[in-house]
Amino acid sequence: MGESSSMMFDRSGRIVDGMEPFDELLRGVRADGAGVRRTEIDGTRVLPGLTLYAVASGEISVHGQTAKAGDILVVQESVAAQGRASVVSGTYEVNTAVARRLTSVLPDALVAPGEDGCAEFYAGIGMDGPSVVADRLLDWLMVCALKEWFDREHGDGWLGAQADAVVGPVLKAMHAKPERAWTLALLAKEAGVARTTLAGRFAKLVGVPPLTYLTEWRMALAADLLAESSATVASVARKVGYADAFGFSAAFKRVHGFSPSTCRSRCAESA
């Protein structure tokens, strides 16, 4: 990957360089105890949601798409599949607000074509090693599959809009510096267009105005910071562009439906 000015917060709230917006979202998709297993599919089977299937042999068909030996199938929602295949699979839980923004724009099912040797590699994956090794292997396969799909299809909404000459630079700027006091004029300057041009183009491709998207992105980052770090509400507010905790708390509740303190207590209870 080439040099990039984009940044993101890590789990401790620090800013990390060199992450494109799509890469940031992939960081939130992690297989922790995903239960990697080898399965034989024979006939019709209902596949659970957000599960990755690495096809070692045979083929599976879902929604008119067919995953053959060496391919990876990612199922977003529970769906009926048909075929005969030997697969290695693992089911994900999406526990972060940032990761949910990614899964919300994925199709119900996607197939990432494999290359020579992939089927043999999947067939040779052992089930007896440490679970953390299997989890990281599953993460690697998921990242490869999603990136291949994105490069090929781009997707809809904000995900596809990253490839747009006008909206893409604006999304990158907002993701890179969510703490900056962005205005429509400053965002338009990033794109090199008039404010009205940006507003119309952004709303058409993303579905919401630029500053609405910015607020939603900030609140997704904030929810994860509250859940995963010991930072105070005021500190989190500053990290995502709010000068005071009051304004931040109002925006947070408007987006998520509950206060930052409630978010933190709920996460503590579920830990």
C-alpha positions as CSV (number, residue, x, y, z in Angstrom):
1,M,0.0,0.0,0.0
2,G,1.3,3.5,-0.9
3,E,1.7,6.4,1.5
4,S,-1.4,7.9,2.9
5,S,-2.3,10.8,5.1
6,S,-5.3,9.1,6.5
7,M,-5.4,8.1,10.2
8,M,-7.5,6.4,12.7
9,F,-7.7,5.8,16.5
10,D,-6.4,2.6,17.9
11,R,-8.0,0.8,20.9
12,S,-6.3,3.2,23.3
13,G,-7.5,6.3,21.5
14,R,-4.2,7.2,19.8
15,I,-4.1,8.1,16.1
16,V,-2.6,5.6,13.7
17,D,-1.1,6.6,10.4
18,G,-1.4,4.9,7.0
19,M,-5.0,3.6,7.1
20,E,-7.4,4.1,4.2
21,P,-11.1,4.3,5.1
22,F,-11.8,0.8,4.0
23,D,-8.8,-0.5,6.0
24,E,-10.1,1.2,9.1
25,L,-13.4,-0.6,8.9
26,L,-11.7,-4.0,8.4
27,R,-9.8,-3.4,11.6
28,G,-13.2,-3.7,13.4
29,V,-14.0,-7.1,11.9
30,R,-12.2,-9.6,14.1
31,A,-12.6,-13.4,14.6
32,D,-12.3,-13.9,18.4
33,G,-13.5,-17.4,19.2
34,A,-15.2,-17.7,15.9
35,G,-15.3,-21.5,16.1
36,V,-13.3,-22.3,13.0
37,R,-14.4,-25.7,11.8
38,R,-14.4,-28.1,8.9
39,T,-17.9,-28.9,7.5
40,E,-19.2,-31.1,4.7
41,I,-22.2,-29.6,2.9
42,D,-24.4,-32.0,1.0
43,G,-27.7,-30.7,-0.5
44,T,-29.5,-27.7,1.0
45,R,-28.4,-26.1,4.2
46,V,-29.2,-22.8,6.0
47,L,-26.0,-20.9,6.5
48,P,-25.7,-18.6,9.6
49,G,-25.1,-14.9,9.2
50,L,-21.7,-13.2,8.8
51,T,-19.9,-16.5,8.2
52,L,-16.9,-17.1,6.0
53,Y,-16.6,-20.3,4.0
54,A,-13.3,-21.3,2.3
55,V,-14.2,-24.0,-0.2
56,A,-11.6,-26.8,-0.2
57,S,-13.6,-28.9,-2.7
58,G,-16.9,-29.0,-4.5
59,E,-19.1,-25.9,-4.9
60,I,-21.9,-24.0,-3.1
61,S,-24.6,-21.8,-4.7
62,V,-26.2,-18.9,-2.9
63,H,-28.5,-16.2,-4.4
64,G,-27.4,-17.2,-7.9
65,Q,-23.7,-17.0,-7.1
66,T,-21.5,-20.1,-7.0
67,A,-18.4,-20.6,-4.9
68,K,-16.1,-23.3,-6.3
69,A,-13.1,-25.0,-4.9
70,G,-10.5,-22.4,-4.0
71,D,-13.1,-19.6,-3.6
72,I,-14.3,-17.8,-0.5
73,L,-18.0,-17.3,0.2
74,V,-19.0,-14.6,2.8
75,V,-22.6,-14.8,3.9
76,Q,-24.0,-11.6,5.5
77,E,-27.4,-12.9,6.6
78,S,-28.8,-16.4,7.3
79,V,-29.5,-17.9,3.9
80,A,-30.3,-21.2,2.2
81,A,-27.4,-22.6,0.2
82,Q,-27.2,-25.6,-2.1
83,G,-24.3,-27.8,-3.2
84,R,-21.8,-30.4,-2.2
85,A,-18.6,-29.1,-0.8
86,S,-16.0,-29.5,1.9
87,V,-15.4,-26.1,3.6
88,V,-13.5,-24.4,6.4
89,S,-15.7,-21.9,8.1
90,G,-16.0,-19.5,11.0
91,T,-18.8,-17.2,12.2
92,Y,-18.2,-13.7,13.2
93,E,-19.7,-11.4,15.9
94,V,-19.7,-7.8,15.0
95,N,-19.3,-5.9,18.3
96,T,-18.0,-2.5,17.3
97,A,-19.9,0.5,15.8
98,V,-17.2,1.0,13.2
99,A,-17.4,-2.6,12.0
100,R,-21.2,-2.4,11.8
101,R,-20.8,0.4,9.3
102,L,-19.0,-2.0,7.0
103,T,-21.3,-4.9,7.4
104,S,-24.4,-2.7,6.8
105,V,-23.3,-2.1,3.2
106,L,-22.2,-5.6,2.3
107,P,-24.4,-7.8,0.1
108,D,-26.3,-10.8,1.5
109,A,-23.6,-13.0,0.0
110,L,-20.4,-12.4,-1.9
111,V,-17.9,-14.7,-3.6
112,A,-14.2,-13.9,-3.9
113,P,-12.6,-16.1,-6.6
114,G,-9.5,-18.1,-5.5
115,E,-6.2,-18.6,-7.2
116,D,-4.2,-21.7,-8.0
117,G,-3.3,-23.6,-4.8
118,C,-6.0,-22.0,-2.6
119,A,-8.2,-25.2,-2.5
120,E,-5.2,-27.3,-1.4
121,F,-4.3,-24.7,1.2
122,Y,-7.9,-24.7,2.6
123,A,-7.9,-28.5,2.7
124,G,-4.6,-28.5,4.7
125,I,-5.8,-26.2,7.4
126,G,-5.6,-28.0,10.7
127,M,-8.2,-27.8,13.4
128,D,-6.0,-28.9,16.3
129,G,-3.8,-25.8,16.8
130,P,-4.4,-22.9,19.2
131,S,-7.7,-21.1,18.6
132,V,-6.0,-17.7,18.3
133,V,-4.0,-19.0,15.3
134,A,-7.2,-20.2,13.6
135,D,-8.9,-16.8,14.4
136,R,-6.1,-14.8,12.8
137,L,-6.1,-17.1,9.8
138,L,-9.8,-16.5,9.4
139,D,-9.2,-12.7,9.7
140,W,-6.7,-12.9,6.9
141,L,-9.1,-14.8,4.7
142,M,-11.9,-12.4,5.5
143,V,-9.8,-9.3,4.7
144,C,-8.7,-10.9,1.4
145,A,-12.3,-11.7,0.4
146,L,-13.7,-8.3,1.3
147,K,-10.9,-6.4,-0.4
148,E,-11.2,-8.5,-3.5
149,W,-14.9,-7.8,-3.6
150,F,-14.5,-4.1,-3.0
151,D,-11.9,-3.7,-5.7
152,R,-14.2,-5.5,-8.1
153,E,-17.6,-4.2,-7.1
154,H,-17.0,-1.1,-5.0
155,G,-20.4,-1.6,-3.4
156,D,-23.1,1.0,-2.7
157,G,-23.5,4.0,-0.5
158,W,-20.4,5.5,1.2
159,L,-18.3,2.4,0.4
160,G,-18.7,2.8,-3.3
161,A,-18.4,6.5,-3.1
162,Q,-14.8,6.3,-2.1
163,A,-14.0,5.7,-5.7
164,D,-15.7,8.9,-6.8
165,A,-13.4,11.8,-7.9
166,V,-15.5,14.3,-5.9
167,V,-16.8,12.4,-2.9
168,G,-13.8,10.1,-2.4
169,P,-11.3,12.8,-1.3
170,V,-13.9,14.2,1.1
171,L,-14.6,10.8,2.7
172,K,-10.8,10.3,3.1
173,A,-10.4,13.7,4.7
174,M,-13.2,13.1,7.2
175,H,-11.8,9.7,8.1
176,A,-8.3,11.0,8.4
177,K,-9.1,13.9,10.7
178,P,-12.5,13.4,12.4
179,E,-11.4,15.9,15.1
180,R,-11.0,18.8,12.7
181,A,-13.7,21.5,12.7
182,W,-15.0,20.7,9.3
183,T,-17.5,22.9,7.4
184,L,-19.1,22.3,4.1
185,A,-16.7,25.0,2.6
186,L,-13.6,23.2,3.9
187,L,-14.8,19.8,2.7
188,A,-15.6,21.3,-0.7
189,K,-12.0,22.6,-0.8
190,E,-10.7,19.1,-0.3
191,A,-12.7,18.0,-3.4
192,G,-11.8,21.2,-5.4
193,V,-15.5,21.9,-6.2
194,A,-18.2,24.3,-5.1
195,R,-20.2,23.7,-1.9
196,T,-23.4,23.1,-3.9
197,T,-21.7,20.6,-6.2
198,L,-20.3,18.6,-3.3
199,A,-23.5,18.7,-1.3
200,G,-25.5,17.3,-4.3
201,R,-23.0,14.7,-5.3
202,F,-22.4,13.5,-1.8
203,A,-26.1,13.1,-1.0
204,K,-26.7,11.3,-4.3
205,L,-23.9,8.7,-3.7
206,V,-23.9,8.4,0.0
207,G,-27.5,9.0,0.8
208,V,-27.0,11.7,3.4
209,P,-25.4,15.2,3.4
210,P,-21.7,15.5,4.1
211,L,-22.0,16.9,7.6
212,T,-24.6,14.3,8.6
213,Y,-22.2,11.6,7.5
214,L,-19.4,13.2,9.4
215,T,-21.5,13.2,12.6
216,E,-22.4,9.5,12.1
217,W,-18.7,8.6,11.6
218,R,-17.6,10.5,14.6
219,M,-20.2,8.8,16.8
220,A,-19.2,5.4,15.5
221,L,-15.6,6.1,16.5
222,A,-16.7,7.5,19.8
223,A,-18.8,4.5,20.7
224,D,-15.8,2.2,20.1
225,L,-13.5,4.5,22.1
226,L,-15.9,4.5,25.0
227,A,-16.2,0.7,24.9
228,E,-12.5,-0.1,24.5
229,S,-10.6,2.6,26.4
230,S,-10.6,4.3,29.8
231,A,-10.8,7.7,28.3
232,T,-13.2,10.2,29.8
233,V,-16.3,11.4,28.0
234,A,-14.7,14.8,27.6
235,S,-11.5,13.3,26.2
236,V,-13.5,11.2,23.7
237,A,-15.5,14.3,22.7
238,R,-12.2,16.1,21.9
239,K,-10.9,13.2,19.9
240,V,-13.9,13.3,17.6
241,G,-14.2,17.0,17.1
242,Y,-16.3,18.4,19.9
243,A,-15.0,21.2,22.2
244,D,-17.3,20.3,25.1
245,A,-18.9,17.1,26.5
246,F,-22.4,18.6,26.5
247,G,-22.6,19.1,22.7
248,F,-20.9,15.7,22.2
249,S,-23.3,13.9,24.5
250,A,-26.3,15.5,22.7
251,A,-25.0,14.4,19.3
252,F,-24.2,10.9,20.6
253,K,-27.7,10.4,22.0
254,R,-29.2,11.7,18.8
255,V,-27.3,9.1,16.7
256,H,-27.3,6.1,19.0
257,G,-30.4,6.6,21.1
258,F,-28.6,6.6,24.5
259,S,-25.9,8.7,26.3
260,P,-22.2,8.1,26.2
261,S,-22.2,7.1,29.9
262,T,-25.0,4.5,29.2
263,C,-22.8,3.2,26.3
264,R,-19.9,2.7,28.6
265,S,-21.9,1.0,31.4
266,R,-23.6,-1.4,28.9
267,C,-20.2,-2.4,27.5
268,A,-18.9,-2.9,31.0
269,E,-21.9,-5.2,31.8
270,S,-21.4,-7.3,28.7
271,A,-17.6,-7.6,29.2
